[in-house]
Amino acid sequence: MEKMLKDRVCLITGAGRGIGKATALLFAKEGAKLVLSDLDEEPLTQAANEAKQLGADVVYITGDVTADGFAEAFVKKAVDNFGPDIHVIVNNAGYTWDGVVHKMTDEQWEAMLKVHCTAPFRIVRAAAPYIRENAKKEKAAGQVVMRKIINVSSIAGTDGNAGQANYSTAKAGVLGFTKTLAKEWGPLNVNVNAVAFGWIETRLTQEKTDETVIEKNGKKIPIGVPKEFLNIFRHMIPLGRPGSPDEAARVILFLASPLSDYVSGQVIKVTGGW
Ligand SMILES: NC(=O)c1ccc[n+]([C@@H]2O[C@H](COP(=O)([O-])OP(=O)(O)OC[C@H]3O[C@@H](n4cnc5c(N)ncnc54)[C@H](O)[C@@H]3O)[C@@H](O)[C@H]2O)c1
């Protein structure tokens, strides 16, 4: 069977770990040309090397998706290396910065909107001239080439989650962006969809301790989920367990592949039935 992403130029953010890395490796096996990015150089280089070993053409760029100019540099990396066409964008980079509403700072609130909403918007906007130009030419020539945008959301965004007002607001924003872009770019044969994950086992959802922190702009941000919550989650999941990054990535692959050519403006919950 032909590889599902053969020669398709695919951009993935947050590809150094977890769901983003699993997506990059799955895409590599399906013949994609990969443009990867992450905040952290070392895991990103490692992910890129693993994807290369699977036979993929891979380039990568380290950087903060929320930094000014990042979106343009990311798209330029793709165009400089693989030419002026972009087929798939996976907006996956993200993290949590939990707190109850009455104790949440403006910085905490705004950081979530920036990483989950502003960054995907800017990346799509930076890619727009290439995607739109190519799509218009193909339409005029009577060709059909589907392109794909996949935005990563969460059931915190679809259903809310105590302690995550900033994150759930941002992840709900992702859905508004997804549905609107599906309507704007549908006529250009772009499928735009979101995946809302439940509990996928990654760095983000490990058991919370004093050591589970990430460094951002020199600041230590606590991540992870309290043990008692993880126990409750397990009971709420009909399949009785969290998902693996690979199981998460398979749904992203579906949305990136021709299997989903008539699916757009949707949010798929990937939760083990939760
Ligand atoms: N794990 C889950 O259960 C779960 C559930 C719902 C949604 N999600 C979402 O899935 C996505 C991936 O998370 P994960 O669970 O794989 O976590 P992860 O921490 O394993 O991987 C996320 C990657 O994104 C990168 N990243 C974070 N902020 C960045 C930034 N500002 N710029 C560039 N890179 C950045 C990190 O360095 C990391 O390598 C996130 O958007 C997250 O909110 C995860």
The ligand as an SDF file (V2000), in Angstrom:
LIG
                    3D

 44 48  0  0  0  0  0  0  0  0999 V2000
   -1.0130   14.4860   27.6680 N   0  0  0  0  0  0  0  0  0  0  0  0
   -2.3110   14.7010   27.7590 C   0  0  0  0  0  0  0  0  0  0  0  0
   -3.0330   14.0030   28.4620 O   0  0  0  0  0  0  0  0  0  0  0  0
   -2.9470   15.8200   26.9810 C   0  0  0  0  0  0  0  0  0  0  0  0
   -4.3390   15.9670   27.0680 C   0  0  0  0  0  0  0  0  0  0  0  0
   -4.9600   16.9770   26.3340 C   0  0  0  0  0  0  0  0  0  0  0  0
   -4.2030   17.8080   25.5360 C   0  0  0  0  0  0  0  0  0  0  0  0
   -2.8450   17.6580   25.4880 N   0  0  0  0  0  0  0  0  0  0  0  0
   -2.1080   18.5900   24.6350 C   0  0  0  0  0  0  0  0  0  0  0  0
   -1.2400   17.8620   23.8040 O   0  0  0  0  0  0  0  0  0  0  0  0
   -0.1560   18.6930   23.4010 C   0  0  0  0  0  0  0  0  0  0  0  0
    1.1530   17.9450   23.5930 C   0  0  0  0  0  0  0  0  0  0  0  0
    1.3580   17.7140   24.9860 O   0  0  0  0  0  0  0  0  0  0  0  0
    2.0880   16.4060   25.5640 P   0  0  0  0  0  0  0  0  0  0  0  0
    1.1480   15.7720   26.4940 O   0  0  0  0  0  0  0  0  0  0  0  0
    2.6810   15.6130   24.4600 O   0  0  0  0  0  0  0  0  0  0  0  0
    3.2030   17.1130   26.4690 O   0  0  0  0  0  0  0  0  0  0  0  0
    4.8150   17.0130   26.4730 P   0  0  0  0  0  0  0  0  0  0  0  0
    5.2740   17.9350   27.5370 O   0  0  0  0  0  0  0  0  0  0  0  0
    5.2570   15.5910   26.5220 O   0  0  0  0  0  0  0  0  0  0  0  0
    5.2210   17.5850   25.0370 O   0  0  0  0  0  0  0  0  0  0  0  0
    4.9490   18.9060   24.6730 C   0  0  0  0  0  0  0  0  0  0  0  0
    6.1400   19.4730   23.9060 C   0  0  0  0  0  0  0  0  0  0  0  0
    5.7930   20.8250   23.5360 O   0  0  0  0  0  0  0  0  0  0  0  0
    6.9270   21.6400   23.7620 C   0  0  0  0  0  0  0  0  0  0  0  0
    6.5120   23.0120   24.0640 N   0  0  0  0  0  0  0  0  0  0  0  0
    5.7950   23.4510   25.1150 C   0  0  0  0  0  0  0  0  0  0  0  0
    5.6630   24.7740   25.0750 N   0  0  0  0  0  0  0  0  0  0  0  0
    6.3130   25.2030   23.9570 C   0  0  0  0  0  0  0  0  0  0  0  0
    6.5510   26.4570   23.3820 C   0  0  0  0  0  0  0  0  0  0  0  0
    6.1050   27.5790   23.9560 N   0  0  0  0  0  0  0  0  0  0  0  0
    7.2490   26.5290   22.2320 N   0  0  0  0  0  0  0  0  0  0  0  0
    7.7160   25.3990   21.6560 C   0  0  0  0  0  0  0  0  0  0  0  0
    7.5510   24.1680   22.1620 N   0  0  0  0  0  0  0  0  0  0  0  0
    6.8550   24.0680   23.3060 C   0  0  0  0  0  0  0  0  0  0  0  0
    7.6300   21.0220   24.9680 C   0  0  0  0  0  0  0  0  0  0  0  0
    9.0090   21.4070   25.0390 O   0  0  0  0  0  0  0  0  0  0  0  0
    7.4110   19.5340   24.7590 C   0  0  0  0  0  0  0  0  0  0  0  0
    8.5000   18.9220   24.1060 O   0  0  0  0  0  0  0  0  0  0  0  0
   -0.2880   19.9730   24.2270 C   0  0  0  0  0  0  0  0  0  0  0  0
   -0.8990   20.9820   23.4520 O   0  0  0  0  0  0  0  0  0  0  0  0
   -1.1900   19.5510   25.3630 C   0  0  0  0  0  0  0  0  0  0  0  0
   -1.8800   20.6480   25.9210 O   0  0  0  0  0  0  0  0  0  0  0  0
   -2.2130   16.6910   26.1780 C   0  0  0  0  0  0  0  0  0  0  0  0
  1  2  1  0
  2  3  2  0
  2  4  1  0
  4  5  1  0
  4 44  2  0
  5  6  2  0
  6  7  1  0
  7  8  2  0
  8  9  1  0
  8 44  1  0
  9 10  1  0
  9 42  1  0
 10 11  1  0
 11 12  1  0
 11 40  1  0
 12 13  1  0
 13 14  1  0
 14 15  2  0
 14 16  1  0
 14 17  1  0
 17 18  1  0
 18 19  2  0
 18 20  1  0
 18 21  1  0
 21 22  1  0
 22 23  1  0
 23 24  1  0
 23 38  1  0
 24 25  1  0
 25 26  1  0
 25 36  1  0
 26 27  1  0
 26 35  1  0
 27 28  2  0
 28 29  1  0
 29 30  1  0
 29 35  2  0
 30 31  1  0
 30 32  2  0
 32 33  1  0
 33 34  2  0
 34 35  1  0
 36 37  1  0
 36 38  1  0
 38 39  1  0
 40 41  1  0
 40 42  1  0
 42 43  1  0
M  CHG  2   8   1  16  -1
M  END
$$$$
